[in-house]
Amino acid sequence: QVQLVESGGGLVQPGGSLRLSCAASRSIFSINAMGWYRQAPGKQRELVAGITSGGNTNYADSVKGRFTISRDGAKNTVYLQMNSLKPEDTAVYYCNRLPAWNNAWGQGTQVTVSS
């Protein structure tokens, strides 16, 4: 079973930036697509960005042009660069495989966008 640990969240003003990191306990990116998901209070968890094992990326319409997903196979780490943040981006952010492993959800990292 792989362990995924997210970090990099925090409080940021609207228009600001954050870079999230997700460290995997073992090498999984070469054969698995990975995704960043988020869950806002009172809402269902949603997929915001994905990266295939071949490096192709896709994004939810709500974050397209503002967020960038990337990975470093040598470090077993997936990143989410978030720019031009909006209050509606406030959520707990998680990484997981695409599609998700049910038993691999980590603690997530809280992102709060507020002035």
C-alpha positions in Angstrom: 0.0 0.0 0.0 1.4 3.4 -1.0 1.3 6.3 1.4 0.8 9.8 0.1 1.7 12.9 2.1 0.5 16.3 1.0 2.1 19.6 2.1 2.4 23.3 1.1 -1.0 24.6 1.9 -1.7 27.8 3.9 -3.5 31.1 4.0 -3.1 33.3 1.0 -4.7 36.5 -0.3 -6.8 36.5 -3.5 -4.5 36.6 -6.5 -1.7 34.9 -4.6 0.1 31.7 -5.3 0.9 28.4 -3.5 2.8 25.3 -4.5 1.5 22.0 -3.1 3.6 18.9 -2.9 2.6 15.2 -2.6 5.3 12.7 -1.7 4.7 9.0 -2.4 6.3 6.3 -0.2 7.4 4.4 -3.3 7.8 4.8 -7.0 4.4 4.8 -8.7 4.4 7.5 -11.3 5.9 5.5 -14.1 2.8 3.3 -14.4 0.1 5.4 -12.7 -1.7 8.6 -13.6 -1.9 10.9 -10.6 -4.4 13.6 -9.7 -4.9 16.5 -7.3 -8.3 16.6 -5.8 -10.0 19.1 -3.5 -12.9 19.1 -1.1 -14.5 22.4 0.0 -16.8 22.5 3.1 -20.1 21.0 2.4 -19.1 19.9 -1.1 -18.1 16.6 -2.7 -14.4 15.9 -3.4 -13.6 16.9 -7.0 -10.7 16.3 -9.3 -8.9 19.5 -10.3 -5.8 18.3 -12.2 -4.3 15.1 -13.5 -1.1 13.9 -15.1 -0.7 10.6 -16.9 2.2 8.3 -16.7 3.3 9.7 -20.0 3.2 13.3 -18.7 0.0 14.5 -20.4 -2.0 16.9 -18.2 -5.6 17.9 -17.9 -7.5 20.3 -15.7 -10.9 21.1 -14.4 -12.4 24.1 -16.2 -12.4 26.1 -12.9 -8.6 26.0 -12.6 -7.5 25.8 -16.2 -4.9 28.5 -17.0 -4.2 29.0 -13.3 -3.0 25.7 -11.9 -0.2 23.5 -13.2 0.4 19.9 -12.2 3.9 18.4 -12.6 5.9 15.5 -11.1 9.5 14.5 -10.2 9.9 10.8 -10.6 13.3 10.8 -8.9 11.7 12.3 -5.8 8.4 10.4 -6.1 6.7 13.8 -5.8 3.8 15.4 -7.6 3.3 19.1 -7.5 0.4 21.6 -8.0 1.4 25.1 -8.7 -1.6 27.4 -8.0 -1.6 30.9 -9.3 -4.2 33.7 -9.3 -5.9 32.0 -6.4 -9.6 32.8 -5.7 -11.7 32.5 -2.6 -13.5 29.6 -4.2 -10.3 27.7 -4.4 -10.5 27.3 -0.6 -10.5 23.6 0.2 -8.5 20.7 1.5 -6.3 19.4 -1.3 -5.4 15.8 -1.7 -3.4 13.8 -4.2 -4.2 10.2 -5.2 -4.0 8.0 -8.2 -6.3 8.5 -11.2 -8.6 6.8 -10.6 -8.2 7.0 -6.9 -7.1 4.2 -4.6 -9.8 4.1 -1.9 -7.2 3.3 0.9 -4.6 5.8 -0.1 -6.2 9.1 0.8 -3.9 11.1 3.0 -4.6 13.9 5.4 -4.6 16.5 2.7 -3.4 20.1 3.0 -5.6 23.1 3.7 -5.7 26.0 1.3 -7.5 29.1 2.4 -7.8 32.1 0.1 -9.0 35.1 1.9 -8.2 38.8 2.4 
